[in-house]
Amino acid sequence: MARPKDWQPLRESDPVPGDPVGVRDQVTHMKKIAEYLRTQAKSLTAMADADNLKGKYADELAENARGLGRKLDLAEDRYREVKGHLSAWADELEEFQKTADKALGDAQDAQRIVDSHSPNDKKSTDDKKEDDAAASADEDPALKRAKEDLADARRRLNTAEGDYQERANHYAGKIRSSIDDDMKDSWWNDFKGWVADADWLGDIADWASWAATAVGIVAMFFPAVGVIALALTVVVAAIHITQAVTGNGSWFDVVMDLGALKLARTGMKAAKAVKALQASSRKTAAGLAEGQAKTQAGRANAGARKTAARAERRRGGTSRKNRKRARAKRLRMEGENRAAGKRASNEVRDAEMPQITAAEKASAIGDKALAKQMKDINKWRDAYSDNPTLASNAGQAQRHKDAVQGAWAASTGLDAADKSADAVTDDGYSRMKDRMTAPVGSQW
């Protein structure tokens, strides 16, 4: 049965929390485990006492069987005693809650009567004083009885809350005493207990999760801080994994965290790929610009050389001196051609990144660098539209950009859905997470 949520006018929250049905379910589960342990212990004892054990390792096997049987007996005693304590606690918890719920119902009924007799706030101060004086002299019996009922409900709830705390501590002590026996827990059991008691781990995970969400939004506009969001997500995943493997957390949270990390990794790889393609497009475009510049300069020089040659022929041929001068001029022109090609190449390589519009930035999820890289890639593709490499780079870059956008949308959607569902109480989401809570190595 669901617990009341509104505890006014007596408390801010439930003073006797707990789930008797859930405790009884655990009692049933522990009873089955105790029966299983008892059966296995008897089997091991019978094996150790059997006369048909022969061979070199018979004595050692028998002794190990007896030792394990004794440990299972101790474990069975633990489960049997603890389930008894829990069963008794579930009965008492249910009675405390019934008493508290009855007190709450009575208090709320009484409070409604008190509220209905409240004086009109619009009256003057003198009128209120006259009303108070009249009320003290001749108070409405119904109002007086409601105030008494409210006080009585408060006393009953205080008593139930005090008894609840006392009995909770009593059974906690009994359970600790039951598990304080000759059977020593392994370091793993000690670690699981430490994680269970470390409430601050969950607080850190919650804080880091919200911080990662906030930083992830900021990273849309300042991509450099994206690594902080990734680091925070890693912290959350590490804590959730630790809690899940020890049975103190849900594997569903781990799946969500790993999914977020996978999406973040996909987005980062895609963003790096776009950057690499932009550098490749610049290099290819620079080579094309150098080749075009050399070709154009070569054509111009060839025309000049033909004109000079025709002039020489009209003068009756060329002397040795003129031939040397022509050769030097040709070499100088070739050098100028190379220089022109180099300048054209450098202009492409060193060109500033294109400016982007608000719409272009928004299309890259606020990532200014990604938007500029995409525009630069498309710019060189359009400048050399017949080049297959530049066209291929543009197509690949668009796919990677889509991957960045998809990863961000999926990650944000999962995060928002998880946080929204966690904020809703009394739904199947939390119960579904609880069903995915089991320690690694659990056999029952």
C-alpha positions in Angstrom: 0.0 0.0 0.0 1.4 3.4 -1.0 2.4 5.7 1.9 0.7 9.1 2.2 2.7 12.0 0.7 1.1 15.0 2.4 1.7 14.9 6.2 0.4 18.3 7.0 -0.5 19.5 9.5 1.6 17.1 11.6 4.9 16.7 9.6 6.8 17.7 6.5 7.3 14.1 5.5 6.5 10.5 6.5 7.8 9.9 10.1 7.5 6.1 9.8 8.8 5.2 6.4 9.2 1.6 5.2 7.6 -1.2 3.2 6.3 -4.1 5.2 5.3 -6.0 2.0 8.9 -5.6 0.6 10.3 -6.8 4.0 8.1 -9.8 3.9 9.2 -10.6 0.4 12.8 -10.5 1.6 11.8 -12.8 4.4 10.3 -15.3 2.0 13.4 -15.1 -0.2 15.7 -15.6 2.8 13.6 -18.6 3.9 14.2 -20.3 0.6 17.9 -19.6 0.8 18.0 -21.0 4.4 16.3 -24.2 3.2 18.7 -24.5 0.3 21.7 -24.0 2.6 20.3 -26.6 5.0 19.9 -29.2 2.2 23.4 -28.6 0.9 24.9 -28.8 4.3 23.2 -32.2 5.0 24.4 -33.4 1.6 28.0 -32.4 2.3 27.9 -34.0 5.8 26.6 -37.2 4.3 29.3 -37.1 1.7 32.0 -36.7 4.4 30.6 -39.6 6.5 30.2 -42.0 3.6 32.3 -45.1 3.7 32.6 -45.4 -0.1 35.2 -42.6 -0.4 38.4 -44.3 -1.5 41.7 -43.2 -2.9 44.5 -40.8 -2.2 42.4 -37.7 -1.6 39.5 -39.4 0.3 40.5 -38.0 3.7 41.1 -34.5 2.4 37.9 -34.5 0.4 35.9 -35.6 3.5 37.5 -33.0 5.7 36.8 -30.2 3.1 33.2 -31.4 2.8 32.7 -31.3 6.6 34.3 -27.8 6.7 32.1 -26.5 4.0 29.1 -28.1 5.6 29.8 -26.3 8.9 30.1 -23.0 7.0 26.8 -23.6 5.3 25.3 -24.5 8.7 26.5 -21.1 10.0 25.2 -19.3 6.9 21.8 -21.1 7.4 21.7 -19.9 11.0 22.3 -16.4 9.8 19.5 -16.4 7.3 17.1 -18.2 9.7 17.8 -15.7 12.5 17.7 -12.6 10.3 14.5 -13.6 8.6 12.9 -14.0 12.0 14.0 -10.5 13.0 12.8 -9.1 9.7 9.4 -10.9 9.9 8.8 -9.5 13.4 9.9 -6.0 12.3 7.5 -6.1 9.3 4.6 -6.8 11.6 5.5 -4.0 14.0 6.3 -1.6 11.1 2.8 -2.2 9.7 1.2 -1.4 13.1 3.3 1.7 13.5 2.2 2.9 10.0 -1.5 2.1 10.7 -1.3 4.2 13.9 0.5 7.0 12.1 -1.9 7.0 9.2 -4.9 7.1 11.5 -3.4 10.0 13.4 -2.8 11.8 10.1 -6.4 11.3 8.9 -7.8 12.5 12.3 -5.5 15.5 12.2 -6.5 16.5 8.7 -10.2 16.2 9.6 -9.6 18.4 12.7 -7.6 20.9 10.7 -10.4 21.4 8.2 -12.8 22.2 11.0 -10.3 24.7 12.5 -9.7 26.3 9.1 -13.4 26.7 8.6 -13.7 28.7 11.9 -10.7 31.0 11.1 -11.6 34.7 11.4 -11.9 36.8 8.3 -8.5 38.3 7.6 -10.1 41.5 6.3 -11.4 42.5 9.7 -9.7 45.5 11.4 -7.3 44.9 14.3 -9.9 46.2 16.8 -12.6 43.8 15.4 -10.1 40.9 15.7 -9.4 41.7 19.3 -13.1 41.8 20.1 -13.6 38.4 18.3 -10.7 36.9 20.2 -12.1 38.1 23.5 -15.5 36.7 22.6 -14.0 33.4 21.4 -12.1 33.0 24.7 -15.3 33.6 26.6 -17.6 31.4 24.6 -15.7 29.3 22.1 -17.6 27.2 19.6 -17.7 23.6 21.0 -17.0 22.1 17.5 -13.9 24.3 17.2 -12.7 23.4 20.7 -13.2 19.7 20.0 -11.3 20.0 16.7 -8.4 21.6 18.4 -8.4 18.9 21.1 -8.5 16.2 18.3 -5.6 17.8 16.5 -3.5 17.9 19.7 -4.4 14.2 20.4 -3.5 13.2 16.9 -0.1 14.9 17.2 0.5 13.1 20.5 -0.4 9.7 19.0 1.9 10.4 16.0 4.8 11.4 18.3 4.3 8.2 20.3 4.2 6.1 17.1 7.3 7.8 15.7 9.2 7.3 19.0 8.3 3.6 19.2 9.2 3.2 15.5 12.7 4.6 16.1 13.2 2.5 19.2 12.1 -0.8 17.6 14.0 -0.1 14.4 17.2 0.3 16.4 16.3 -2.8 18.4 15.9 -5.0 15.3 19.0 -3.5 13.7 21.0 -4.5 16.8 19.5 -8.0 16.7 20.4 -8.4 13.0 24.0 -7.2 13.7 24.2 -9.7 16.5 23.0 -12.5 14.4 25.6 -12.0 11.7 28.4 -11.5 14.3 29.4 -15.2 14.4 32.4 -17.5 13.7 31.9 -17.2 9.9 34.1 -14.4 8.6 33.0 -12.4 5.7 35.4 -12.2 2.7 36.9 -8.9 1.6 34.3 -8.7 -1.1 31.5 -8.9 1.4 33.2 -6.2 3.5 33.5 -4.1 0.3 29.8 -4.6 -0.5 28.9 -3.5 3.0 31.1 -0.5 2.7 29.4 0.6 -0.6 26.0 0.0 0.9 26.9 2.4 3.8 28.5 5.0 1.6 25.5 7.2 0.9 27.9 9.9 -0.2 28.7 7.8 -3.3 25.2 8.2 -4.5 25.3 11.9 -3.7 28.4 12.4 -5.8 26.9 10.4 -8.7 23.8 12.6 -8.6 25.8 15.8 -8.4 28.1 14.7 -11.2 25.2 13.6 -13.4 23.5 17.0 -13.2 26.8 18.8 -13.6 27.6 16.7 -16.7 24.2 17.7 -18.2 24.8 21.4 -17.5 28.4 21.3 -18.9 27.1 19.4 -21.9 24.7 22.2 -22.7 27.5 24.8 -22.2 29.8 22.7 -24.5 27.3 23.4 -27.4 28.6 26.9 -27.4 32.1 26.3 -26.0 33.2 22.9 -27.3 36.5 23.0 -25.3 34.6 22.2 -22.1 33.1 19.1 -23.6 36.0 17.1 -22.1 34.7 18.1 -18.7 31.3 16.7 -19.4 32.9 13.5 -20.6 35.0 13.3 -17.4 32.0 13.8 -15.2 30.1 11.1 -17.1 33.0 8.7 -16.5 32.8 9.5 -12.8 29.1 8.7 -12.7 29.6 5.5 -14.7 32.4 4.3 -12.3 30.2 4.9 -9.2 27.1 3.2 -10.8 29.2 0.2 -11.8 30.6 -0.1 -8.3 27.1 0.1 -6.8 25.7 -2.4 -9.4 28.4 -5.1 -9.0 27.9 -5.0 -5.2 24.1 -5.2 -5.4 23.6 -1.6 -4.2 22.6 -0.1 -7.5 20.8 -0.8 -10.7 22.4 -2.2 -13.8 20.0 -0.1 -15.8 21.9 3.0 -14.6 25.1 1.4 -15.8 23.6 0.7 -19.2 22.5 4.3 -19.5 25.9 5.6 -18.5 27.7 3.3 -20.9 25.3 4.4 -23.6 26.0 8.0 -22.9 29.8 7.3 -23.0 29.4 5.4 -26.3 27.4 8.3 -27.8 29.9 10.8 -26.5 32.8 8.8 -28.0 30.9 8.5 -31.3 30.3 12.3 -31.4 34.0 13.0 -30.6 35.2 10.7 -33.2 32.9 12.2 -35.8 34.0 15.7 -34.9 37.7 14.7 -35.2 36.9 13.1 -38.6 35.4 16.4 -39.8 38.5 18.3 -38.7 40.7 15.8 -40.5 38.6 16.1 -43.7 38.8 19.9 -43.5 42.6 19.7 -43.4 42.6 17.2 -46.3 40.4 19.5 -48.4 42.7 22.5 -47.7 45.7 20.4 -48.8 44.0 19.1 -51.9 42.7 22.6 -52.8 46.2 24.1 -52.2 47.7 21.6 -54.7 45.0 22.4 -57.2 45.6 26.1 -56.8 49.4 25.7 -57.2 48.9 23.7 -60.4 46.5 26.2 -61.9 48.8 29.1 -61.1 51.8 27.3 -62.7 49.7 26.5 -65.7 48.5 30.0 -66.2 52.0 31.5 -65.7 53.5 28.9 -68.0 51.0 29.8 -70.8 51.8 33.5 -70.4 55.6 32.8 -70.5 55.2 30.6 -73.5 53.5 33.3 -75.4 56.2 35.8 -74.4 58.9 33.4 -75.6 57.2 32.8 -79.0 56.9 36.6 -79.5 60.6 37.0 -78.7 61.6 34.2 -81.0 59.7 35.7 -83.9 61.4 39.0 -83.4 64.8 37.4 -83.4 64.1 35.5 -86.6 63.1 38.8 -88.3 66.4 40.3 -87.3 68.2 37.4 -89.0 68.7 34.9 -86.2 70.1 34.9 -82.7 73.6 35.4 -81.6 75.3 33.3 -78.9 74.9 36.2 -76.5 71.2 36.5 -77.3 70.7 32.8 -76.8 72.3 33.0 -73.4 70.1 35.9 -72.6 67.0 34.0 -73.7 68.0 31.0 -71.7 68.5 33.1 -68.5 65.1 34.7 -69.2 63.5 31.3 -69.5 65.0 30.1 -66.3 63.8 33.3 -64.6 60.3 32.7 -65.9 60.3 29.1 -64.7 61.3 30.3 -61.3 58.5 32.9 -61.4 56.1 30.1 -62.4 57.1 28.1 -59.4 56.9 31.1 -57.1 53.4 31.9 -58.5 52.3 28.4 -57.8 53.7 28.5 -54.3 52.0 31.8 -53.5 48.7 30.4 -54.8 49.2 27.2 -52.6 50.0 29.3 -49.5 47.0 31.5 -50.0 44.8 28.5 -49.8 46.6 26.9 -46.9 46.7 30.1 -44.9 43.3 31.5 -45.8 41.2 32.4 -42.8 38.3 30.1 -41.8 35.1 31.4 -43.3 32.7 33.4 -41.2 29.4 31.6 -40.3 25.8 32.8 -39.7 23.7 32.1 -36.7 21.8 29.6 -38.7 24.9 27.8 -39.7 26.1 27.7 -36.1 22.7 26.3 -34.9 22.9 23.6 -37.6 26.1 22.4 -36.0 24.4 22.3 -32.5 26.1 25.5 -31.5 29.6 24.1 -32.3 31.2 27.1 -33.9 34.4 25.2 -34.9 32.4 22.4 -36.5 30.2 24.9 -38.5 33.3 26.7 -39.8 35.0 23.4 -40.8 31.9 22.3 -42.7 31.7 25.6 -44.5 35.4 25.5 -45.4 35.1 22.0 -46.8 32.1 22.9 -48.9 33.8 26.1 -50.1 36.7 24.2 -51.7 34.4 21.6 -53.1 32.5 24.4 -54.9 35.7 26.1 -56.0 36.9 22.9 -57.7 33.7 21.2 -58.5 35.2 18.7 -60.9 37.6 17.3 -58.3 36.4 13.9 -56.9 38.5 14.1 -53.7 36.9 17.4 -52.6 33.4 16.1 -53.4 34.1 12.9 -51.5 35.4 14.9 -48.5 32.3 17.0 -48.4 30.0 14.0 -48.5 31.9 12.3 -45.7 32.0 15.4 -43.6 28.2 15.8 -43.9 27.7 12.2 -42.7 30.1 12.8 -39.7 28.3 16.0 -38.9 25.0 14.1 -38.9 26.6 11.6 -36.5 27.6 14.4 -34.2 24.1 15.7 -34.2 22.5 12.3 -33.7 24.9 11.4 -30.8 24.1 14.7 -29.1 20.3 14.3 -29.6 20.3 10.7 -28.4 22.5 11.4 -25.4 20.4 14.5 -24.4 17.2 12.6 -25.0 18.3 9.7 -22.8 19.5 11.9 -20.1 16.4 14.0 -20.0 14.1 10.9 -20.1 16.0 9.3 -17.2 16.1 12.4 -15.0 12.4 13.1 -15.7 11.4 9.5 -15.0 13.4 9.5 -11.7 11.6 12.7 -10.7 8.2 10.9 -11.0 7.3 8.9 -7.9 5.2 5.8 -7.6 5.7 4.7 -11.1 7.0 1.6 -12.7 10.3 3.2 -13.7 11.9 2.9 -10.2 10.6 -0.6 -9.7 12.0 -1.6 -13.1 15.4 -0.3 -11.9 15.1 -2.2 -8.7 14.5 -5.4 -10.5 17.8 -4.9 -12.3 19.7 -4.6 -9.0 21.7 -7.7 -8.2 25.3 -8.2 -7.0 27.8 -9.9 -9.3 28.1 -13.6 -8.4 24.6 -13.7 -6.8 23.3 -17.2 -7.0 19.8 -16.7 -5.6 
